Amino acid sequence: YGFFQYCAQATLDIPWKFNKYSKLKEFQIEKFIELKLDSVNNVPQIKEVVKRFLYFTCFSPYQHVKMTAIIPRLAYAVGQTIPIQIDYVNNSDQEVIKTQIKLIYVESYRYPSDENRKLVEVKKVVAKMDAGGVQKHKTKSVECDLKIPLTVWISNENRSKIMKFQYMLEVRAVFRGLIFSSKIEMPVKILSKPRKLET
């Protein structure tokens, strides 16, 4: 149910003194994947959400904000940037003051011996940034690049039935003066760095 992992540690030998040791660094051996040629991971990801607003105590089809998030493919390598395009169609009296973008690491545990036990998830934000918004009754396209840290765990959903490391890209539209927001979540795969890396 698990997978193999390796650890490396450096030792500094100091004469007549105590040696110094570096922290253990875990790594995994991955087969070569050419992201530009892989048909599964090279598919563009597109997702949209429509936020409707109350107008005279009912939801009006004319008072809404449509947000569409687009990334060129599913899989990326550590250290690479994720190009993100957010298309807004704002047909409402509400202004989107900014767009919040987060790359969220999702660590989940499942118990094969007990199917009734609830799936346990641990979430952590590993990268985030803010981008522009859109004024009321306007359309706008926002483009930005989110940098993937070099120190993140790689995705392993195909190697373990108990523990999974996955990533979600969260795109959130923040409205002026409102508590609620509009959110899109898109799955993203993080792989080890290939020999040929398309930026």
N, C-alpha and C positions, 0 to 999 in steps of 0.2 A: 504493500500500500504506500510505500514511501519512495524516496529517490536518493541517489548517492550524491554526496557533497564532499568537497575537499577544503582543507584549511592550510594556510601558510602563516608562518611566524618568523620574524627576523630576530637574531640574537647578536648583541654588540658585546664582544669579549674585551673587557677592560683589565689590563694587568694589575694585580695587587688590589683590585677593587671588585665589588659585586658587579656581575654582568647585568646589562639592561635588555629587557625583552619588549618587543612591540606587541600590540594587540593582535589576537587571532583574526585573520581575515578569511571569510568563507568565500568560495567560488565554486562554480559548476562548469562541467565540460559540455559544451553545446555543439551540435553538428552545424555545419555551415548552411546558412539560409540567405539567399539573395533576395532581398525584399522587393527589388524592382521586377523580378521574374516570378515571384510566388503568387499564384492566382488566388489563393485563399486570403492571404494577408494584404494583398494589394488592391482590395476593393474599396472604393470611396464610401465613407460613412456619412449619411445624411439623416437628420432627424429634426422635426419641427414640433412646435407647441403653440397653441392659440390661447391667449388669456383674454377672457371676456369680462366686461365690467357692468355693474348694475346701472340701469337707466330707468328712472321712475319705477323703482321696486322690482324690476325684472331685468334679465340679461338681454342686452340689445345686440343683434347681429352686426350693428354698425359701430359699436363701441368695443373694439378689440385690438390686441397687439399680437401679431404673428412673428415668431422668432424661429429662424431656420439656422441650424449649426451644421457646418460641412468641414470634414477633414479628408485629405486625399486618400488615406488608406487606414487599415486597421492596426497594423504592427509598426513599431518604431524601435530603434536601438537606444541603449543608454547613452547619454550625452548628446543626443539628437534633439532637434526642435520639432514641435508639432505645429504645422501651419493650420490656423483655424480661421474660418470665415463665418461671420454671423450676419445674416440678412434680416433686417427689420422691416416690417410693414406696420406702421403705427396709425391705425384708424380710430384713435381715441383722444380724449382730452387729457390723458396722462403722459407725462414725460419719463422716458427711461434715462436716468442720470448717468448710469454706468453699467458695464457688463463685467461680472466677476467670473473668472475662469480658474478652476482648480483641477489638479491631477490627484486623485484620491487612491491610495493603496488600500486594498480590501483583502484582509487575511481571514479565511473562513475555515472552520473545523466541522467535520461531519463524522458521525459514529456509525460505521457499517454494521456493527454488531447489534445496534439498537436503532431501528428505523424510526421509532417514535420520538427520539430525542431531537430537540430543536437545533437547527443549524446556528452555530456561534460565529459571529462576525466581529472583526476588529477593524476600524477604519482610521486612516491617518492621511492628512494632507501632506504631500511631498513636494508640490510646486503650485504656485498660485500667482495670479496677476490680475490687474484691472485694465479694461479697455473702454472705449467710448460708448455712448448711448445713442438715443435718437429723440428728437423733439416730437411733440404731439402733432398728429396729422402729417407726418413725414415718412419717407422711406430712406433707409440708409444701409450700407454694407460696411461692416467693421472687420478688418483683417489684423491678425496679430500672430506672434510666434511664442509658444510656451516651451521653455527649455527643460528637458528631462535631466535630472541630476545624475551624475556618474555613479553614485553610491546606492541606488535603489536596487531592490530585489527584482529579478526577472520573473515574468509570468510562468506559472508551472501547471496550468489547469489540465494538461494532458499527461502529467507524470504521477500524480498522487490522487488517491481516492479519499484520503482523510483530510489532508491539508492543501489548500489552494491559495496561491498568490495571484491576485487579479488587480486590474486598474480600471477606474472609471473617470472619464473626463466630464466634469460638471460645468455647465454654462448657465449662468443665472443673470436675468435682467432685473435690475433694481429700480423701482419706481420712486419718484419724488414724493415724499410725504406719506407713503403707504408702508404698512408693516409687511404685507405679503409681497412675494416676488414670483417671477416665472422661471421655471428651471427645466433644463434638458440634461439627461445623463446618457453618455455614450461609452460603451466598452472599448478599451484600448489594450493592446498587447505590448509589453515591453520585453524585448529580446536582447541577448548579448550582442556586442558590436560585431557586425559582419566585416569581411575583408573589403567589400566594396559598399560604401555607404552613401546613399543619396541624401543630400541635405534638403 
